Amino acid sequence: LQACEHFYIVSEPIPGLQALPVLRVPDECAYYKEDAGKMMLGAFEPKSKPWGMNGIPESFEFDQLPEDFDHFEPILEAAVNRMPMLAEAGIHTFFNGPESFTPDNAYYLGQAREMDNVWVAAGFNSIGIQSAGGAGMALAQWMEDGAKPFDLGDVDIARAQPFQRNRRYLKERVTETLGLLYADHYPYRQKATARGVRRTPFH
């Protein structure tokens, strides 16, 4: 897992704003959500900012990272175009906090290979709420029965390889994978970053 900076803003209260459905605009890497009479705008920008490459401070817990308006500005410009009310409303909160990502954007579920009876459910990459019920049920059944209840190959922690602990590899890869959350997921898509880490004898 590697943490990346994750950004969102919350506007000042907007008169007359009522409950709205969540809007996701993949082409603009953005999502919008009404929040108690305010608009929330979040982003999964195409090139992310890895954080904590030298380790996470022991005292860091539910804390914020420094603002980076220059990094968020292209998202905000497109958002104002899509939702002009954001141009009039001030920014109440600019939040930047760490969120963990896996090298392939799928979470880790299953038994750790290095230890007996240690189970992992981590790296949910912003889809924890969506996946929680099914992931929890599958992991509980797996622990109880000693076998996967159904095909979990896409999320099985057994797919993680030792070379993926390399910090340079993780830093390069997660700059891409955060942005891929809102990209086209066509079949057999290959990652562009951190190539050539593991090579065959033919190479």
C-alpha positions in Angstrom: 0.0 0.0 0.0 1.1 3.6 -0.7 -0.6 6.7 0.6 -1.5 9.5 -1.8 -2.8 13.0 -1.1 -6.5 13.1 -1.7 -8.3 16.5 -2.2 -11.8 17.8 -1.8 -13.4 21.2 -1.2 -16.7 22.1 0.5 -18.4 25.3 -0.4 -20.0 27.9 1.8 -23.8 27.4 2.2 -25.7 27.9 -1.0 -29.2 29.3 -0.6 -31.9 27.0 -1.8 -29.6 24.1 -2.3 -31.5 20.8 -1.5 -30.6 17.2 -1.6 -29.1 16.1 -5.0 -27.9 12.8 -6.3 -24.2 12.2 -6.3 -22.7 13.3 -9.7 -19.5 11.6 -11.0 -17.8 13.1 -14.1 -15.0 10.7 -15.1 -13.9 13.0 -18.0 -13.2 15.7 -15.4 -11.9 13.3 -12.7 -14.4 14.8 -10.3 -17.4 14.0 -8.1 -20.0 16.3 -6.6 -22.1 15.8 -3.6 -24.6 18.0 -1.8 -23.6 18.2 1.9 -26.0 19.9 4.3 -26.8 22.8 1.9 -23.2 23.0 0.7 -21.5 21.5 -2.4 -18.7 19.1 -2.0 -16.3 18.6 -4.9 -13.7 15.8 -4.8 -11.2 14.6 -7.3 -9.1 11.7 -8.5 -6.7 13.6 -10.6 -4.8 11.9 -13.4 -1.4 12.3 -11.8 -1.5 11.9 -8.0 0.9 13.0 -5.3 2.3 10.1 -3.2 2.7 10.9 0.4 4.8 9.5 3.3 7.6 8.1 1.1 10.0 8.3 4.1 7.5 6.8 6.5 4.4 8.1 8.3 5.0 10.0 11.6 4.0 8.0 14.7 1.8 11.0 15.8 -0.1 11.2 12.5 -3.7 10.2 13.1 -6.9 11.6 11.4 -4.9 14.7 10.4 -4.8 17.0 7.4 -1.9 17.6 4.9 -1.0 21.1 3.6 -3.3 22.6 1.0 -2.1 22.5 -2.6 -4.4 24.8 -4.6 -2.2 24.7 -7.7 -2.6 20.9 -7.9 -6.4 21.2 -7.4 -7.0 24.2 -9.6 -7.6 22.4 -13.0 -10.3 20.3 -11.3 -11.9 23.4 -9.8 -11.9 25.2 -13.2 -13.7 22.4 -14.9 -16.1 22.1 -12.0 -17.0 25.8 -12.2 -17.8 25.3 -15.9 -20.0 22.4 -15.1 -21.7 23.8 -12.0 -21.6 27.7 -12.2 -22.9 28.1 -8.6 -19.4 27.1 -7.4 -18.1 30.4 -8.9 -20.3 32.4 -6.6 -20.0 30.3 -3.5 -16.9 30.7 -1.3 -14.8 27.7 -0.2 -15.6 26.7 3.4 -13.2 23.8 3.6 -10.2 22.8 1.5 -9.3 19.3 2.7 -6.2 17.3 1.8 -5.6 14.0 3.5 -3.8 10.7 2.9 -5.6 7.7 1.4 -4.0 4.4 0.6 -3.8 2.8 -2.8 -2.7 -0.6 -4.1 -0.5 -1.0 -7.2 -3.5 -2.3 -9.2 -6.4 -0.4 -7.6 -8.0 -3.6 -6.2 -8.0 -4.1 -2.4 -6.2 -6.8 -0.5 -8.4 -9.5 1.1 -7.2 -12.8 2.6 -4.6 -14.5 4.7 -1.2 -13.0 4.9 1.3 -15.5 3.5 4.1 -14.7 5.9 2.0 -15.4 9.1 -0.4 -17.9 10.5 -3.9 -16.7 11.2 -3.3 -13.1 10.2 -6.1 -11.8 7.9 -6.0 -8.7 5.8 -8.7 -6.3 4.5 -6.9 -3.2 3.4 -6.3 -0.8 0.5 -10.0 -0.2 -0.4 -9.0 2.8 -2.5 -12.1 4.9 -1.8 -14.5 2.1 -2.3 -14.7 0.8 1.2 -18.3 1.7 1.8 -19.4 0.1 -1.5 -17.4 -3.1 -0.8 -17.8 -3.4 2.9 -20.7 -5.7 3.1 -19.5 -8.2 0.5 -15.9 -8.1 1.5 -16.8 -8.6 5.2 -19.0 -11.5 4.4 -16.5 -13.1 2.1 -13.6 -12.7 4.6 -15.7 -14.0 7.5 -16.8 -17.1 5.5 -13.2 -17.7 4.3 -11.9 -17.5 7.9 -14.7 -19.9 9.1 -14.5 -22.4 6.3 -10.8 -22.2 5.4 -11.7 -21.7 1.8 -12.9 -18.8 -0.4 -16.7 -18.8 -0.7 -16.4 -17.7 -4.3 -13.8 -16.5 -6.8 -11.9 -13.7 -5.1 -8.9 -13.7 -7.5 -9.1 -10.0 -8.3 -8.8 -9.0 -4.7 -6.9 -12.0 -3.1 -3.8 -10.7 -1.2 -1.9 -13.7 -2.6 -1.5 -11.7 -5.9 0.8 -9.3 -4.1 4.4 -10.0 -5.0 7.6 -9.2 -2.9 8.9 -6.8 -5.5 5.9 -4.6 -5.0 7.3 -3.5 -1.6 9.9 -1.4 -3.5 9.2 2.2 -2.6 10.3 3.6 -5.9 8.0 1.2 -7.7 5.1 2.1 -5.4 5.7 5.8 -5.8 5.7 5.6 -9.6 2.7 3.2 -9.8 0.3 5.1 -7.5 0.9 8.3 -9.3 -1.1 6.5 -12.1 -3.5 4.2 -10.2 -5.3 6.9 -8.3 -6.2 8.6 -11.5 -7.3 5.3 -13.1 -10.2 5.1 -10.7 -12.0 7.5 -13.1 -10.4 6.3 -16.3 -11.8 3.9 -18.9 -11.4 0.3 -17.7 -11.1 -1.5 -21.0 -10.2 -5.2 -21.0 -6.5 -6.1 -20.6 -5.5 -2.5 -19.9 -1.9 -2.4 -18.8 -0.3 0.1 -16.4 2.1 2.6 -18.0 4.3 3.4 -14.9 6.9 1.3 -13.0 7.6 -1.0 -15.9 10.5 -3.4 -16.1 10.8 -4.0 -12.4 10.5 -7.8 -12.9 12.0 -9.3 -16.0 12.0 -12.8 -17.5 15.3 -14.6 -18.3 14.6 -14.0 -22.0 15.0 -10.3 -21.3 
